[in-house]
C-alpha cells in the first residue's frame, strides 16, 4: 500500500509542470516561544516598528531555525524592537529547518502568529535522504505540513523515511 502511494506521488510530481505536492514538515510548532536573533549588524526604525538584521543572520524559536543574509523583522503595534514579532522577511541564502526537515530558498516570509512560512525562488526541501525542489513552498508550522508549488521534482530513496 505504501509503495503504491509513493509511486503515485512520484508520478504526480513528475507529470505536471504546475503540480502541487503536500509533504510533512517538522512537528507542530509553538509560535508563543521567544524568538532569538543574532547578526553582524542591526538597524532599527522605531517609528516604523521594524528592524533589519544583516550579516550571518541566525534566528531561533524552539526547534525552528532560520539563517539568511538579511532578515527584516516587523513588530506588533507600539513599534518597539522589544515588542512582539509579527512577521519576518528573510532574503539571500535562506535556510529553514525544523527537526529532520530543511528547506533552502532565495526568500522566505514567516508570519509568526499564524505559523505560516512562504518560501520562494529555487526551493530545495530535504527530508532525510529524500529531496524535493520547486518554485514555492508554503509551510504550516502548526499542522506540520508543507505544500510545494510550481515545477515540482522529487527524489525518493527507497527505504528512507521523510
Secondary structure, 3 states (H helix, E strand, C coil): CHHHHHHHHHHHHHHCCCCEEEEECCCCCCCCCCCEEECCEEEEECCCCEEEEEEEEEEEECCEEEEEEEEEEEECCCCCCCCCEEEEEEEEEEEEEECCEEEEEEEEEEECCCCEEEEEEEEEEEECCEEEEEEEEEEECCCCEEEEECCCEEECCCCCCC
